[in-house]
Amino acid sequence: MTYDDQTWHEDSLDELGIEDLAAAGTHIGMYFAWAHSRGLVADAVPFHNPGGPPIMRPVTTFHLLTQRLVTPGRYLGDHCCGEINSSMLTDEGNRFTEAKYDECIHAYVAVPEIAELPTLYHAGDSWELFDAVAPVFDKEYAKWRETS
């Protein structure tokens, strides 16, 4: 199951006159980086195995997020094909994302740094923005854990 994909947002960019297609994935990258920082991202992902079941391979690029060597949106585009799907998350990460991803994105657009912009697609892909958004996702996660 794919939870979000930057290609789903490209028509919105066209309508807004935003030429940088990466802007369609910033919010997704912020969520993925947050999920990774909270242990909700799987350490291994399935790879196609012609003639057999998928092979689980460890992800070797997480240090780029942990050490903040690339921004969240850039990581999503370069290493996640611009999407978040169920194979990328732990069981708990999937349960939370399935239940609360939409609420997290609604909370994301209410963060002052984003709320003052014309749209969420105008938000810059930066670690400063991540630091502003992470507490909002933490709050949604805490509320979910209380009721799960």
MODELLER restraints for C-alpha pairs under 7 A, 6 or more apart:
rsr = mdl.restraints
at = mdl.atoms
rsr.add(forms.Gaussian(group=physical.xy_distance, feature=features.Distance(at['CA:1:A'], at['CA:85:A']), mean=5.50, stdev=0.5))
rsr.add(forms.Gaussian(group=physical.xy_distance, feature=features.Distance(at['CA:1:A'], at['CA:86:A']), mean=5.36, stdev=0.5))
rsr.add(forms.Gaussian(group=physical.xy_distance, feature=features.Distance(at['CA:2:A'], at['CA:84:A']), mean=5.95, stdev=0.5))
rsr.add(forms.Gaussian(group=physical.xy_distance, feature=features.Distance(at['CA:2:A'], at['CA:85:A']), mean=4.02, stdev=0.5))
rsr.add(forms.Gaussian(group=physical.xy_distance, feature=features.Distance(at['CA:2:A'], at['CA:86:A']), mean=6.34, stdev=0.5))
rsr.add(forms.Gaussian(group=physical.xy_distance, feature=features.Distance(at['CA:3:A'], at['CA:84:A']), mean=5.63, stdev=0.5))
rsr.add(forms.Gaussian(group=physical.xy_distance, feature=features.Distance(at['CA:3:A'], at['CA:85:A']), mean=5.45, stdev=0.5))
rsr.add(forms.Gaussian(group=physical.xy_distance, feature=features.Distance(at['CA:4:A'], at['CA:28:A']), mean=6.86, stdev=0.5))
rsr.add(forms.Gaussian(group=physical.xy_distance, feature=features.Distance(at['CA:4:A'], at['CA:83:A']), mean=5.61, stdev=0.5))
rsr.add(forms.Gaussian(group=physical.xy_distance, feature=features.Distance(at['CA:4:A'], at['CA:84:A']), mean=5.59, stdev=0.5))
rsr.add(forms.Gaussian(group=physical.xy_distance, feature=features.Distance(at['CA:5:A'], at['CA:82:A']), mean=5.71, stdev=0.5))
rsr.add(forms.Gaussian(group=physical.xy_distance, feature=features.Distance(at['CA:5:A'], at['CA:83:A']), mean=4.13, stdev=0.5))
rsr.add(forms.Gaussian(group=physical.xy_distance, feature=features.Distance(at['CA:5:A'], at['CA:84:A']), mean=6.56, stdev=0.5))
rsr.add(forms.Gaussian(group=physical.xy_distance, feature=features.Distance(at['CA:6:A'], at['CA:24:A']), mean=4.93, stdev=0.5))
rsr.add(forms.Gaussian(group=physical.xy_distance, feature=features.Distance(at['CA:6:A'], at['CA:25:A']), mean=4.64, stdev=0.5))
rsr.add(forms.Gaussian(group=physical.xy_distance, feature=features.Distance(at['CA:6:A'], at['CA:82:A']), mean=5.38, stdev=0.5))
rsr.add(forms.Gaussian(group=physical.xy_distance, feature=features.Distance(at['CA:6:A'], at['CA:83:A']), mean=6.24, stdev=0.5))
rsr.add(forms.Gaussian(group=physical.xy_distance, feature=features.Distance(at['CA:9:A'], at['CA:24:A']), mean=5.41, stdev=0.5))
rsr.add(forms.Gaussian(group=physical.xy_distance, feature=features.Distance(at['CA:10:A'], at['CA:21:A']), mean=6.59, stdev=0.5))
rsr.add(forms.Gaussian(group=physical.xy_distance, feature=features.Distance(at['CA:10:A'], at['CA:24:A']), mean=6.08, stdev=0.5))
rsr.add(forms.Gaussian(group=physical.xy_distance, feature=features.Distance(at['CA:13:A'], at['CA:19:A']), mean=6.99, stdev=0.5))
rsr.add(forms.Gaussian(group=physical.xy_distance, feature=features.Distance(at['CA:23:A'], at['CA:121:A']), mean=5.34, stdev=0.5))
rsr.add(forms.Gaussian(group=physical.xy_distance, feature=features.Distance(at['CA:24:A'], at['CA:121:A']), mean=6.04, stdev=0.5))
rsr.add(forms.Gaussian(group=physical.xy_distance, feature=features.Distance(at['CA:25:A'], at['CA:73:A']), mean=5.72, stdev=0.5))
rsr.add(forms.Gaussian(group=physical.xy_distance, feature=features.Distance(at['CA:25:A'], at['CA:82:A']), mean=6.30, stdev=0.5))
rsr.add(forms.Gaussian(group=physical.xy_distance, feature=features.Distance(at['CA:26:A'], at['CA:73:A']), mean=4.42, stdev=0.5))
rsr.add(forms.Gaussian(group=physical.xy_distance, feature=features.Distance(at['CA:26:A'], at['CA:125:A']), mean=5.71, stdev=0.5))
rsr.add(forms.Gaussian(group=physical.xy_distance, feature=features.Distance(at['CA:29:A'], at['CA:72:A']), mean=4.58, stdev=0.5))
rsr.add(forms.Gaussian(group=physical.xy_distance, feature=features.Distance(at['CA:29:A'], at['CA:73:A']), mean=4.18, stdev=0.5))
rsr.add(forms.Gaussian(group=physical.xy_distance, feature=features.Distance(at['CA:29:A'], at['CA:75:A']), mean=6.96, stdev=0.5))
rsr.add(forms.Gaussian(group=physical.xy_distance, feature=features.Distance(at['CA:29:A'], at['CA:76:A']), mean=5.16, stdev=0.5))
rsr.add(forms.Gaussian(group=physical.xy_distance, feature=features.Distance(at['CA:30:A'], at['CA:72:A']), mean=5.37, stdev=0.5))
rsr.add(forms.Gaussian(group=physical.xy_distance, feature=features.Distance(at['CA:30:A'], at['CA:73:A']), mean=6.53, stdev=0.5))
rsr.add(forms.Gaussian(group=physical.xy_distance, feature=features.Distance(at['CA:30:A'], at['CA:130:A']), mean=6.02, stdev=0.5))
rsr.add(forms.Gaussian(group=physical.xy_distance, feature=features.Distance(at['CA:33:A'], at['CA:65:A']), mean=6.76, stdev=0.5))
rsr.add(forms.Gaussian(group=physical.xy_distance, feature=features.Distance(at['CA:33:A'], at['CA:72:A']), mean=5.69, stdev=0.5))
rsr.add(forms.Gaussian(group=physical.xy_distance, feature=features.Distance(at['CA:34:A'], at['CA:134:A']), mean=6.12, stdev=0.5))
rsr.add(forms.Gaussian(group=physical.xy_distance, feature=features.Distance(at['CA:35:A'], at['CA:41:A']), mean=5.98, stdev=0.5))
rsr.add(forms.Gaussian(group=physical.xy_distance, feature=features.Distance(at['CA:40:A'], at['CA:89:A']), mean=5.80, stdev=0.5))
rsr.add(forms.Gaussian(group=physical.xy_distance, feature=features.Distance(at['CA:40:A'], at['CA:90:A']), mean=5.32, stdev=0.5))
rsr.add(forms.Gaussian(group=physical.xy_distance, feature=features.Distance(at['CA:40:A'], at['CA:92:A']), mean=6.51, stdev=0.5))
rsr.add(forms.Gaussian(group=physical.xy_distance, feature=features.Distance(at['CA:40:A'], at['CA:93:A']), mean=4.43, stdev=0.5))
rsr.add(forms.Gaussian(group=physical.xy_distance, feature=features.Distance(at['CA:41:A'], at['CA:88:A']), mean=5.89, stdev=0.5))
rsr.add(forms.Gaussian(group=physical.xy_distance, feature=features.Distance(at['CA:41:A'], at['CA:89:A']), mean=4.13, stdev=0.5))
rsr.add(forms.Gaussian(group=physical.xy_distance, feature=features.Distance(at['CA:41:A'], at['CA:90:A']), mean=5.34, stdev=0.5))
rsr.add(forms.Gaussian(group=physical.xy_distance, feature=features.Distance(at['CA:41:A'], at['CA:93:A']), mean=6.49, stdev=0.5))
rsr.add(forms.Gaussian(group=physical.xy_distance, feature=features.Distance(at['CA:42:A'], at['CA:88:A']), mean=5.44, stdev=0.5))
rsr.add(forms.Gaussian(group=physical.xy_distance, feature=features.Distance(at['CA:42:A'], at['CA:89:A']), mean=4.70, stdev=0.5))
rsr.add(forms.Gaussian(group=physical.xy_distance, feature=features.Distance(at['CA:42:A'], at['CA:90:A']), mean=4.85, stdev=0.5))
rsr.add(forms.Gaussian(group=physical.xy_distance, feature=features.Distance(at['CA:43:A'], at['CA:58:A']), mean=5.71, stdev=0.5))
rsr.add(forms.Gaussian(group=physical.xy_distance, feature=features.Distance(at['CA:43:A'], at['CA:59:A']), mean=5.78, stdev=0.5))
rsr.add(forms.Gaussian(group=physical.xy_distance, feature=features.Distance(at['CA:44:A'], at['CA:56:A']), mean=5.78, stdev=0.5))
rsr.add(forms.Gaussian(group=physical.xy_distance, feature=features.Distance(at['CA:44:A'], at['CA:57:A']), mean=5.03, stdev=0.5))
rsr.add(forms.Gaussian(group=physical.xy_distance, feature=features.Distance(at['CA:44:A'], at['CA:58:A']), mean=3.94, stdev=0.5))
rsr.add(forms.Gaussian(group=physical.xy_distance, feature=features.Distance(at['CA:44:A'], at['CA:59:A']), mean=5.32, stdev=0.5))
rsr.add(forms.Gaussian(group=physical.xy_distance, feature=features.Distance(at['CA:45:A'], at['CA:56:A']), mean=5.30, stdev=0.5))
rsr.add(forms.Gaussian(group=physical.xy_distance, feature=features.Distance(at['CA:45:A'], at['CA:57:A']), mean=5.52, stdev=0.5))
rsr.add(forms.Gaussian(group=physical.xy_distance, feature=features.Distance(at['CA:45:A'], at['CA:58:A']), mean=6.45, stdev=0.5))
rsr.add(forms.Gaussian(group=physical.xy_distance, feature=features.Distance(at['CA:45:A'], at['CA:59:A']), mean=6.86, stdev=0.5))
rsr.add(forms.Gaussian(group=physical.xy_distance, feature=features.Distance(at['CA:45:A'], at['CA:87:A']), mean=6.17, stdev=0.5))
rsr.add(forms.Gaussian(group=physical.xy_distance, feature=features.Distance(at['CA:45:A'], at['CA:88:A']), mean=6.16, stdev=0.5))
rsr.add(forms.Gaussian(group=physical.xy_distance, feature=features.Distance(at['CA:46:A'], at['CA:54:A']), mean=5.43, stdev=0.5))
rsr.add(forms.Gaussian(group=physical.xy_distance, feature=features.Distance(at['CA:46:A'], at['CA:55:A']), mean=5.34, stdev=0.5))
rsr.add(forms.Gaussian(group=physical.xy_distance, feature=features.Distance(at['CA:46:A'], at['CA:56:A']), mean=4.40, stdev=0.5))
rsr.add(forms.Gaussian(group=physical.xy_distance, feature=features.Distance(at['CA:46:A'], at['CA:57:A']), mean=6.27, stdev=0.5))
rsr.add(forms.Gaussian(group=physical.xy_distance, feature=features.Distance(at['CA:47:A'], at['CA:54:A']), mean=5.35, stdev=0.5))
rsr.add(forms.Gaussian(group=physical.xy_distance, feature=features.Distance(at['CA:47:A'], at['CA:55:A']), mean=5.17, stdev=0.5))
rsr.add(forms.Gaussian(group=physical.xy_distance, feature=features.Distance(at['CA:47:A'], at['CA:56:A']), mean=6.16, stdev=0.5))
rsr.add(forms.Gaussian(group=physical.xy_distance, feature=features.Distance(at['CA:47:A'], at['CA:57:A']), mean=6.81, stdev=0.5))
rsr.add(forms.Gaussian(group=physical.xy_distance, feature=features.Distance(at['CA:48:A'], at['CA:54:A']), mean=5.04, stdev=0.5))
rsr.add(forms.Gaussian(group=physical.xy_distance, feature=features.Distance(at['CA:48:A'], at['CA:55:A']), mean=6.59, stdev=0.5))
rsr.add(forms.Gaussian(group=physical.xy_distance, feature=features.Distance(at['CA:49:A'], at['CA:55:A']), mean=6.15, stdev=0.5))
rsr.add(forms.Gaussian(group=physical.xy_distance, feature=features.Distance(at['CA:64:A'], at['CA:70:A']), mean=5.84, stdev=0.5))
rsr.add(forms.Gaussian(group=physical.xy_distance, feature=features.Distance(at['CA:71:A'], at['CA:125:A']), mean=6.19, stdev=0.5))
rsr.add(forms.Gaussian(group=physical.xy_distance, feature=features.Distance(at['CA:71:A'], at['CA:126:A']), mean=5.62, stdev=0.5))
rsr.add(forms.Gaussian(group=physical.xy_distance, feature=features.Distance(at['CA:71:A'], at['CA:127:A']), mean=6.26, stdev=0.5))
rsr.add(forms.Gaussian(group=physical.xy_distance, feature=features.Distance(at['CA:72:A'], at['CA:125:A']), mean=6.75, stdev=0.5))
rsr.add(forms.Gaussian(group=physical.xy_distance, feature=features.Distance(at['CA:73:A'], at['CA:125:A']), mean=5.83, stdev=0.5))
rsr.add(forms.Gaussian(group=physical.xy_distance, feature=features.Distance(at['CA:76:A'], at['CA:82:A']), mean=5.07, stdev=0.5))
rsr.add(forms.Gaussian(group=physical.xy_distance, feature=features.Distance(at['CA:76:A'], at['CA:83:A']), mean=6.75, stdev=0.5))
rsr.add(forms.Gaussian(group=physical.xy_distance, feature=features.Distance(at['CA:86:A'], at['CA:94:A']), mean=6.03, stdev=0.5))
rsr.add(forms.Gaussian(group=physical.xy_distance, feature=features.Distance(at['CA:104:A'], at['CA:137:A']), mean=5.93, stdev=0.5))
rsr.add(forms.Gaussian(group=physical.xy_distance, feature=features.Distance(at['CA:104:A'], at['CA:140:A']), mean=6.53, stdev=0.5))
rsr.add(forms.Gaussian(group=physical.xy_distance, feature=features.Distance(at['CA:107:A'], at['CA:136:A']), mean=6.52, stdev=0.5))
rsr.add(forms.Gaussian(group=physical.xy_distance, feature=features.Distance(at['CA:108:A'], at['CA:133:A']), mean=6.27, stdev=0.5))
rsr.add(forms.Gaussian(group=physical.xy_distance, feature=features.Distance(at['CA:108:A'], at['CA:136:A']), mean=6.91, stdev=0.5))
rsr.add(forms.Gaussian(group=physical.xy_distance, feature=features.Distance(at['CA:109:A'], at['CA:115:A']), mean=5.58, stdev=0.5))
rsr.add(forms.Gaussian(group=physical.xy_distance, feature=features.Distance(at['CA:109:A'], at['CA:120:A']), mean=6.08, stdev=0.5))
rsr.add(forms.Gaussian(group=physical.xy_distance, feature=features.Distance(at['CA:111:A'], at['CA:133:A']), mean=6.65, stdev=0.5))
rsr.add(forms.Gaussian(group=physical.xy_distance, feature=features.Distance(at['CA:114:A'], at['CA:120:A']), mean=6.26, stdev=0.5))
rsr.add(forms.Gaussian(group=physical.xy_distance, feature=features.Distance(at['CA:114:A'], at['CA:123:A']), mean=5.99, stdev=0.5))
